[in-house]
């Protein structure tokens, strides 16, 4: 498991080193233009149209946990 900020997330996902992504959606709204982002620019596996595959949703108190697996693009035509 890797927990961190946008730089480490971008490095792991940009190099296809993650086999799962867990997102927690919390009821907070951050509107500042300089707010920290989860991911930065990178060439992600499958390109911008590749979608992650939803594995699980779970409510935990007032937040929701979403578990995703990277989309398998090995069988797609490029």
Backbone as XML, in Angstrom:
<?xml version="1.0"?>
<chain id="A" units="angstrom">
  <residue number="1" name="UNK">
    <atom name="N" x="0.846" y="-1.163" z="0.000"/>
    <atom name="CA" x="0.000" y="0.000" z="0.000"/>
    <atom name="C" x="0.893" y="1.228" z="0.000"/>
  </residue>
  <residue number="2" name="UNK">
    <atom name="N" x="0.516" y="2.198" z="-0.791"/>
    <atom name="CA" x="1.215" y="3.479" z="-0.852"/>
    <atom name="C" x="0.205" y="4.553" z="-0.512"/>
  </residue>
  <residue number="3" name="UNK">
    <atom name="N" x="0.531" y="5.341" z="0.471"/>
    <atom name="CA" x="-0.321" y="6.468" z="0.832"/>
    <atom name="C" x="0.532" y="7.711" z="0.725"/>
  </residue>
  <residue number="4" name="UNK">
    <atom name="N" x="0.035" y="8.697" z="0.020"/>
    <atom name="CA" x="0.840" y="9.889" z="-0.148"/>
    <atom name="C" x="0.081" y="10.965" z="-0.885"/>
  </residue>
  <residue number="5" name="UNK">
    <atom name="N" x="0.845" y="11.843" z="-1.500"/>
    <atom name="CA" x="0.264" y="12.956" z="-2.226"/>
    <atom name="C" x="0.320" y="12.738" z="-3.726"/>
  </residue>
  <residue number="6" name="UNK">
    <atom name="N" x="0.036" y="13.796" z="-4.450"/>
    <atom name="CA" x="-0.054" y="13.727" z="-5.894"/>
    <atom name="C" x="1.213" y="13.278" z="-6.589"/>
  </residue>
  <residue number="7" name="UNK">
    <atom name="N" x="2.373" y="13.620" z="-6.055"/>
    <atom name="CA" x="3.627" y="13.241" z="-6.700"/>
    <atom name="C" x="3.824" y="11.733" z="-6.675"/>
  </residue>
  <residue number="8" name="UNK">
    <atom name="N" x="3.682" y="11.117" z="-5.512"/>
    <atom name="CA" x="3.893" y="9.673" z="-5.410"/>
    <atom name="C" x="2.788" y="8.906" z="-6.136"/>
  </residue>
  <residue number="9" name="UNK">
    <atom name="N" x="1.555" y="9.389" z="-6.073"/>
    <atom name="CA" x="0.459" y="8.733" z="-6.803"/>
    <atom name="C" x="0.729" y="8.772" z="-8.306"/>
  </residue>
  <residue number="10" name="UNK">
    <atom name="N" x="1.155" y="9.912" z="-8.809"/>
    <atom name="CA" x="1.456" y="10.063" z="-10.232"/>
    <atom name="C" x="2.578" y="9.122" z="-10.642"/>
  </residue>
  <residue number="11" name="UNK">
    <atom name="N" x="3.620" y="9.018" z="-9.818"/>
    <atom name="CA" x="4.745" y="8.141" z="-10.146"/>
    <atom name="C" x="4.308" y="6.684" z="-10.229"/>
  </residue>
  <residue number="12" name="UNK">
    <atom name="N" x="3.556" y="6.211" z="-9.251"/>
    <atom name="CA" x="3.123" y="4.810" z="-9.245"/>
    <atom name="C" x="2.156" y="4.511" z="-10.388"/>
  </residue>
  <residue number="13" name="UNK">
    <atom name="N" x="1.143" y="5.349" z="-10.570"/>
    <atom name="CA" x="0.152" y="5.095" z="-11.617"/>
    <atom name="C" x="0.711" y="5.376" z="-13.011"/>
  </residue>
  <residue number="14" name="UNK">
    <atom name="N" x="1.573" y="6.367" z="-13.135"/>
    <atom name="CA" x="2.173" y="6.697" z="-14.418"/>
    <atom name="C" x="3.113" y="5.613" z="-14.919"/>
  </residue>
  <residue number="15" name="UNK">
    <atom name="N" x="3.695" y="4.842" z="-14.005"/>
    <atom name="CA" x="4.598" y="3.760" z="-14.382"/>
    <atom name="C" x="3.916" y="2.395" z="-14.292"/>
  </residue>
  <residue number="16" name="UNK">
    <atom name="N" x="2.600" y="2.390" z="-14.164"/>
    <atom name="CA" x="1.797" y="1.152" z="-14.092"/>
    <atom name="C" x="2.294" y="0.224" z="-12.989"/>
  </residue>
  <residue number="17" name="UNK">
    <atom name="N" x="2.621" y="0.786" z="-11.823"/>
    <atom name="CA" x="3.119" y="0.004" z="-10.683"/>
    <atom name="C" x="2.049" y="-0.242" z="-9.625"/>
  </residue>
  <residue number="18" name="UNK">
    <atom name="N" x="0.821" y="0.112" z="-9.913"/>
    <atom name="CA" x="-0.260" y="-0.076" z="-8.938"/>
    <atom name="C" x="-1.228" y="-1.129" z="-9.455"/>
  </residue>
  <residue number="19" name="UNK">
    <atom name="N" x="-1.599" y="-2.063" z="-8.591"/>
    <atom name="CA" x="-2.571" y="-3.072" z="-8.995"/>
    <atom name="C" x="-3.961" y="-2.773" z="-8.456"/>
  </residue>
  <residue number="20" name="UNK">
    <atom name="N" x="-4.061" y="-1.728" z="-7.634"/>
    <atom name="CA" x="-5.363" y="-1.323" z="-7.109"/>
    <atom name="C" x="-5.274" y="0.136" z="-6.674"/>
  </residue>
  <residue number="21" name="UNK">
    <atom name="N" x="-6.402" y="0.829" z="-6.795"/>
    <atom name="CA" x="-6.509" y="2.211" z="-6.353"/>
    <atom name="C" x="-7.700" y="2.299" z="-5.418"/>
  </residue>
  <residue number="22" name="UNK">
    <atom name="N" x="-7.481" y="2.798" z="-4.209"/>
    <atom name="CA" x="-8.567" y="2.976" z="-3.251"/>
    <atom name="C" x="-8.764" y="4.464" z="-3.035"/>
  </residue>
  <residue number="23" name="UNK">
    <atom name="N" x="-9.957" y="4.932" z="-3.321"/>
    <atom name="CA" x="-10.309" y="6.337" z="-3.146"/>
    <atom name="C" x="-11.340" y="6.450" z="-2.042"/>
  </residue>
  <residue number="24" name="UNK">
    <atom name="N" x="-11.173" y="7.428" z="-1.190"/>
    <atom name="CA" x="-12.178" y="7.719" z="-0.174"/>
    <atom name="C" x="-12.758" y="9.083" z="-0.518"/>
  </residue>
  <residue number="25" name="UNK">
    <atom name="N" x="-14.059" y="9.098" z="-0.745"/>
    <atom name="CA" x="-14.758" y="10.334" z="-1.058"/>
    <atom name="C" x="-15.344" y="10.877" z="0.238"/>
  </residue>
  <residue number="26" name="UNK">
    <atom name="N" x="-14.897" y="12.070" z="0.613"/>
    <atom name="CA" x="-15.329" y="12.693" z="1.865"/>
    <atom name="C" x="-16.165" y="13.936" z="1.546"/>
  </residue>
  <residue number="27" name="UNK">
    <atom name="N" x="-17.072" y="14.286" z="2.436"/>
    <atom name="CA" x="-17.951" y="15.433" z="2.191"/>
    <atom name="C" x="-17.255" y="16.768" z="2.471"/>
  </residue>
  <residue number="28" name="UNK">
    <atom name="N" x="-16.187" y="17.017" z="1.728"/>
    <atom name="CA" x="-15.441" y="18.274" z="1.845"/>
    <atom name="C" x="-15.329" y="18.897" z="0.465"/>
  </residue>
  <residue number="29" name="UNK">
    <atom name="N" x="-15.527" y="20.185" z="0.364"/>
    <atom name="CA" x="-15.375" y="20.889" z="-0.901"/>
    <atom name="C" x="-14.189" y="21.822" z="-0.799"/>
  </residue>
  <residue number="30" name="UNK">
    <atom name="N" x="-13.225" y="21.632" z="-1.681"/>
    <atom name="CA" x="-12.032" y="22.477" z="-1.712"/>
    <atom name="C" x="-12.027" y="23.180" z="-3.055"/>
  </residue>
  <residue number="31" name="UNK">
    <atom name="N" x="-12.145" y="24.478" z="-3.051"/>
    <atom name="CA" x="-12.278" y="25.213" z="-4.298"/>
    <atom name="C" x="-11.091" y="26.073" z="-4.678"/>
  </residue>
  <residue number="32" name="UNK">
    <atom name="N" x="-10.038" y="26.060" z="-3.889"/>
    <atom name="CA" x="-8.890" y="26.893" z="-4.207"/>
    <atom name="C" x="-8.183" y="26.368" z="-5.463"/>
  </residue>
  <residue number="33" name="UNK">
    <atom name="N" x="-7.771" y="27.271" z="-6.332"/>
    <atom name="CA" x="-7.116" y="26.858" z="-7.575"/>
    <atom name="C" x="-5.761" y="26.201" z="-7.317"/>
  </residue>
  <residue number="34" name="UNK">
    <atom name="N" x="-5.142" y="26.499" z="-6.187"/>
    <atom name="CA" x="-3.836" y="25.908" z="-5.877"/>
    <atom name="C" x="-3.946" y="24.714" z="-4.925"/>
  </residue>
  <residue number="35" name="UNK">
    <atom name="N" x="-5.148" y="24.170" z="-4.776"/>
    <atom name="CA" x="-5.337" y="23.020" z="-3.892"/>
    <atom name="C" x="-4.539" y="21.821" z="-4.408"/>
  </residue>
  <residue number="36" name="UNK">
    <atom name="N" x="-4.090" y="20.991" z="-3.498"/>
    <atom name="CA" x="-3.340" y="19.796" z="-3.853"/>
    <atom name="C" x="-4.236" y="18.865" z="-4.669"/>
  </residue>
  <residue number="37" name="UNK">
    <atom name="N" x="-3.683" y="18.299" z="-5.715"/>
    <atom name="CA" x="-4.426" y="17.378" z="-6.572"/>
    <atom name="C" x="-3.942" y="15.952" z="-6.345"/>
  </residue>
  <residue number="38" name="UNK">
    <atom name="N" x="-4.807" y="14.997" z="-6.621"/>
    <atom name="CA" x="-4.461" y="13.597" z="-6.420"/>
    <atom name="C" x="-3.425" y="13.118" z="-7.435"/>
  </residue>
  <residue number="39" name="UNK">
    <atom name="N" x="-3.515" y="13.571" z="-8.676"/>
    <atom name="CA" x="-2.603" y="13.143" z="-9.732"/>
    <atom name="C" x="-2.108" y="14.334" z="-10.523"/>
  </residue>
  <residue number="40" name="UNK">
    <atom name="N" x="-0.910" y="14.196" z="-11.041"/>
    <atom name="CA" x="-0.348" y="15.201" z="-11.922"/>
    <atom name="C" x="-0.318" y="14.693" z="-13.350"/>
  </residue>
  <residue number="41" name="UNK">
    <atom name="N" x="0.227" y="15.476" z="-14.263"/>
    <atom name="CA" x="0.320" y="15.049" z="-15.654"/>
    <atom name="C" x="1.240" y="13.830" z="-15.784"/>
  </residue>
  <residue number="42" name="UNK">
    <atom name="N" x="0.831" y="12.858" z="-16.584"/>
    <atom name="CA" x="1.630" y="11.661" z="-16.855"/>
    <atom name="C" x="0.992" y="10.905" z="-18.011"/>
  </residue>
  <residue number="43" name="UNK">
    <atom name="N" x="1.717" y="9.938" z="-18.538"/>
    <atom name="CA" x="1.172" y="9.042" z="-19.568"/>
    <atom name="C" x="0.677" y="7.803" z="-18.840"/>
  </residue>
  <residue number="44" name="UNK">
    <atom name="N" x="-0.607" y="7.760" z="-18.551"/>
    <atom name="CA" x="-1.192" y="6.657" z="-17.796"/>
    <atom name="C" x="-1.517" y="5.493" z="-18.727"/>
  </residue>
  <residue number="45" name="UNK">
    <atom name="N" x="-1.442" y="4.284" z="-18.198"/>
    <atom name="CA" x="-1.684" y="3.065" z="-18.948"/>
    <atom name="C" x="-3.016" y="3.132" z="-19.680"/>
  </residue>
  <residue number="46" name="UNK">
    <atom name="N" x="-2.987" y="2.893" z="-20.974"/>
    <atom name="CA" x="-4.208" y="2.896" z="-21.762"/>
    <atom name="C" x="-4.599" y="4.262" z="-22.291"/>
  </residue>
  <residue number="47" name="UNK">
    <atom name="N" x="-3.904" y="5.291" z="-21.875"/>
    <atom name="CA" x="-4.213" y="6.629" z="-22.358"/>
    <atom name="C" x="-5.415" y="7.236" z="-21.661"/>
  </residue>
  <residue number="48" name="UNK">
    <atom name="N" x="-5.815" y="8.415" z="-22.098"/>
    <atom name="CA" x="-6.884" y="9.151" z="-21.408"/>
    <atom name="C" x="-8.260" y="8.500" z="-21.483"/>
  </residue>
  <residue number="49" name="UNK">
    <atom name="N" x="-8.468" y="7.576" z="-22.404"/>
    <atom name="CA" x="-9.791" y="6.959" z="-22.505"/>
    <atom name="C" x="-9.907" y="5.667" z="-21.694"/>
  </residue>
  <residue number="50" name="UNK">
    <atom name="N" x="-8.805" y="5.196" z="-21.112"/>
    <atom name="CA" x="-8.848" y="3.947" z="-20.328"/>
    <atom name="C" x="-9.541" y="4.199" z="-18.998"/>
  </residue>
  <residue number="51" name="UNK">
    <atom name="N" x="-10.518" y="3.374" z="-18.702"/>
    <atom name="CA" x="-11.260" y="3.513" z="-17.448"/>
    <atom name="C" x="-10.800" y="2.439" z="-16.483"/>
  </residue>
  <residue number="52" name="UNK">
    <atom name="N" x="-10.840" y="2.763" z="-15.206"/>
    <atom name="CA" x="-10.548" y="1.774" z="-14.179"/>
    <atom name="C" x="-11.765" y="0.872" z="-13.998"/>
  </residue>
  <residue number="53" name="UNK">
    <atom name="N" x="-11.546" y="-0.312" z="-13.468"/>
    <atom name="CA" x="-12.638" y="-1.265" z="-13.232"/>
    <atom name="C" x="-13.015" y="-1.215" z="-11.755"/>
  </residue>
  <residue number="54" name="UNK">
    <atom name="N" x="-14.284" y="-0.916" z="-11.472"/>
    <atom name="CA" x="-14.773" y="-0.815" z="-10.096"/>
    <atom name="C" x="-14.840" y="-2.202" z="-9.464"/>
  </residue>
  <residue number="55" name="UNK">
    <atom name="N" x="-14.187" y="-2.354" z="-8.302"/>
    <atom name="CA" x="-14.176" y="-3.615" z="-7.575"/>
    <atom name="C" x="-15.146" y="-3.626" z="-6.406"/>
  </residue>
  <residue number="56" name="UNK">
    <atom name="N" x="-15.283" y="-2.479" z="-5.730"/>
    <atom name="CA" x="-16.098" y="-2.445" z="-4.509"/>
    <atom name="C" x="-16.458" y="-1.009" z="-4.163"/>
  </residue>
  <residue number="57" name="UNK">
    <atom name="N" x="-17.624" y="-0.843" z="-3.574"/>
    <atom name="CA" x="-18.005" y="0.416" z="-2.923"/>
    <atom name="C" x="-18.426" y="0.068" z="-1.505"/>
  </residue>
  <residue number="58" name="UNK">
    <atom name="N" x="-18.023" y="0.910" z="-0.567"/>
    <atom name="CA" x="-18.381" y="0.638" z="0.826"/>
    <atom name="C" x="-18.538" y="1.963" z="1.571"/>
  </residue>
  <residue number="59" name="UNK">
    <atom name="N" x="-19.655" y="2.108" z="2.259"/>
    <atom name="CA" x="-19.859" y="3.285" z="3.088"/>
    <atom name="C" x="-19.184" y="3.051" z="4.433"/>
  </residue>
  <residue number="60" name="UNK">
    <atom name="N" x="-18.407" y="4.047" z="4.857"/>
    <atom name="CA" x="-17.729" y="4.008" z="6.155"/>
    <atom name="C" x="-18.064" y="5.332" z="6.842"/>
  </residue>
  <residue number="61" name="UNK">
    <atom name="N" x="-19.033" y="5.308" z="7.724"/>
    <atom name="CA" x="-19.481" y="6.562" z="8.348"/>
    <atom name="C" x="-20.044" y="7.490" z="7.286"/>
  </residue>
  <residue number="62" name="UNK">
    <atom name="N" x="-19.485" y="8.705" z="7.212"/>
    <atom name="CA" x="-19.986" y="9.666" z="6.230"/>
    <atom name="C" x="-19.094" y="9.744" z="4.988"/>
  </residue>
  <residue number="63" name="UNK">
    <atom name="N" x="-18.218" y="8.756" z="4.779"/>
    <atom name="CA" x="-17.395" y="8.705" z="3.579"/>
    <atom name="C" x="-17.700" y="7.424" z="2.804"/>
  </residue>
  <residue number="64" name="UNK">
    <atom name="N" x="-17.259" y="7.385" z="1.561"/>
    <atom name="CA" x="-17.436" y="6.205" z="0.724"/>
    <atom name="C" x="-16.073" y="5.763" z="0.218"/>
  </residue>
  <residue number="65" name="UNK">
    <atom name="N" x="-15.772" y="4.482" z="0.377"/>
    <atom name="CA" x="-14.550" y="3.888" z="-0.147"/>
    <atom name="C" x="-14.864" y="3.283" z="-1.506"/>
  </residue>
  <residue number="66" name="UNK">
    <atom name="N" x="-14.067" y="3.640" z="-2.503"/>
    <atom name="CA" x="-14.181" y="3.074" z="-3.843"/>
    <atom name="C" x="-12.884" y="2.339" z="-4.139"/>
  </residue>
  <residue number="67" name="UNK">
    <atom name="N" x="-12.985" y="1.069" z="-4.476"/>
    <atom name="CA" x="-11.802" y="0.280" z="-4.845"/>
    <atom name="C" x="-11.832" y="0.027" z="-6.343"/>
  </residue>
  <residue number="68" name="UNK">
    <atom name="N" x="-10.739" y="0.349" z="-7.011"/>
    <atom name="CA" x="-10.634" y="0.192" z="-8.454"/>
    <atom name="C" x="-9.401" y="-0.620" z="-8.816"/>
  </residue>
  <residue number="69" name="UNK">
    <atom name="N" x="-9.495" y="-1.352" z="-9.932"/>
    <atom name="CA" x="-8.355" y="-2.029" z="-10.533"/>
    <atom name="C" x="-8.075" y="-1.334" z="-11.856"/>
  </residue>
  <residue number="70" name="UNK">
    <atom name="N" x="-6.801" y="-1.223" z="-12.220"/>
    <atom name="CA" x="-6.497" y="-0.639" z="-13.537"/>
    <atom name="C" x="-7.138" y="-1.467" z="-14.634"/>
  </residue>
  <residue number="71" name="UNK">
    <atom name="N" x="-7.552" y="-0.805" z="-15.693"/>
    <atom name="CA" x="-8.180" y="-1.503" z="-16.811"/>
    <atom name="C" x="-7.127" y="-2.346" z="-17.518"/>
  </residue>
  <residue number="72" name="UNK">
    <atom name="N" x="-7.489" y="-3.555" z="-17.869"/>
    <atom name="CA" x="-6.591" y="-4.424" z="-18.617"/>
    <atom name="C" x="-6.614" y="-3.999" z="-20.070"/>
  </residue>
  <residue number="73" name="UNK">
    <atom name="N" x="-5.529" y="-3.397" z="-20.529"/>
    <atom name="CA" x="-5.458" y="-2.926" z="-21.911"/>
    <atom name="C" x="-4.617" y="-3.865" z="-22.764"/>
  </residue>
  <residue number="74" name="UNK">
    <atom name="N" x="-4.182" y="-4.976" z="-22.211"/>
    <atom name="CA" x="-3.292" y="-5.888" z="-22.946"/>
    <atom name="C" x="-3.980" y="-6.534" z="-24.139"/>
  </residue>
  <residue number="75" name="UNK">
    <atom name="N" x="-5.310" y="-6.633" z="-24.117"/>
    <atom name="CA" x="-6.018" y="-7.283" z="-25.219"/>
    <atom name="C" x="-6.642" y="-6.277" z="-26.180"/>
  </residue>
  <residue number="76" name="UNK">
    <atom name="N" x="-6.496" y="-4.994" z="-25.891"/>
    <atom name="CA" x="-7.099" y="-3.977" z="-26.752"/>
    <atom name="C" x="-6.195" y="-3.639" z="-27.929"/>
  </residue>
  <residue number="77" name="UNK">
    <atom name="N" x="-6.798" y="-3.238" z="-29.035"/>
    <atom name="CA" x="-6.042" y="-2.765" z="-30.187"/>
    <atom name="C" x="-5.601" y="-1.334" z="-29.914"/>
  </residue>
  <residue number="78" name="UNK">
    <atom name="N" x="-4.357" y="-1.076" z="-30.187"/>
    <atom name="CA" x="-3.838" y="0.267" z="-29.906"/>
    <atom name="C" x="-3.758" y="1.091" z="-31.136"/>
  </residue>
</chain>
